[in-house]
C-alpha cells in the first residue's frame, strides 16, 4: 500500500484530502505545519507528499528545500497544494523541484488523477536498467518522460571505430559521453620520453569520458580503441541535464555509469553537484567584479535567473536550488530578486 503524507494547516482541507485518499486505499499520514511535515517525512519517508504552500512555522517552499537535502527524501514525488493560482507561484514551485501543482478548491477526481499519475511515473522510473545498449536507451527514454529532463535528441549516434582509432586526446574539451556497445577502449597518458601509462580499459556496457564533463574542463588523458569497437555518443548537454536537473535521475544514471559500485556512485554524484556549485560561485564572482570592480560585496546584482543561468551554463531550476543553498549558508543574500555577495573569500575558494 502506497503511503502519502499530507502537510496542510487548514483542518478541513487536511481531513477531507486524507479521507479521499484513504477511500482510494492509500495509507495516509498528516501534519498541520511544515516543520512537523519535514520531521514526519524524515522519520518515515512516504511514497508521495502533498504540501500546502502558505503555512505557519515553515512554508511549502521551505519543506521542499529541506527534504531535497536528505538522500532518503530527495526523490519523493512532491505535489504543491495552494489556494493561489498566480503563475508566479506555479513557476516558483516547479523551479524548486515540485512534480505537480493543485489549486484549491479541487475535485476529488483531480486529486486522485494527479497522485496516480505521479506514482505511476515514479514506479516506472525506479526500475533497474541493464548495462547494455537496450538498458541505456530505456533509461534515457524514461528520463525524458519524467518531465524534468529535456534531452536534445531521442536518437543517439552509434559509431563503428577500428583498432588504434583515437577517440579523444588530452587537452581537448569534451563533446560527448561515450558508452561502449562492443569492443575495448583504453585511456592512457604519455609521460616525458614518450612512455605510455594506461589508466583504464573499458569494454561492453561501460561508460568513459565523464570526468572532464563533470569538472567542466578538458580531457587529461587520451582515449584509443584497443580492438574494433562500437560506441554510443551521448551529447554533453544531455549528460549535464541528466546529472544536474534532478537528484533522483542523477543517482540512477550514475548507477549505470558505475555498474552499481556504491563508492564511485557517491563520488560522482558529489562531483556533479559540487561542479554546479563551483560554476555558480564563479559566475557570481565574475558578475560582481564587472558591476563593482575590486569591491564585490559592495552592491546587489540585478540580473534575472534566466540570464544568470545562461551566463553560467546551467538549467534555471538547478541555479535556483543552488542560490537557495548559498543563501542558507550565508554566502549571499537575496532581496527583491537581487543578489548580494556576503562571503567573497569562501565563494572564491569554492570557485577554484
PEVEN-V383367 format. One line per field, one symbol per residue. phi: phi as a letter, one per 20 degrees, with the letter a starting at -180 (. if undefined). A space follows every 10 residues. Layout:
# PEVEN-V383367
phi=???
This chain:
# PEVEN-V383367
phi=.fdcdddbee gfffffffff fffemdeccc bebfffffff fffbgeebcd cfeebfmbff ffffffffed gfcfefgcde cbfecfffff ffffffofeb bddffcegff ffffffffff fffffefedf ebgfffffff ffffffndcd efbeddfddd cegmfefbcg neefdbedce fbnbcddbdd egnnfecfda cccgnddbne ffffelcdfd bdccfebhcd ceddggffff ffedebfffg fffffffdlm efffgfffff ffefffffff gfffffffff fcgnbfefce edbfffffff femcfgffff ffffffffem ecccclnedc fdcfffffff fe
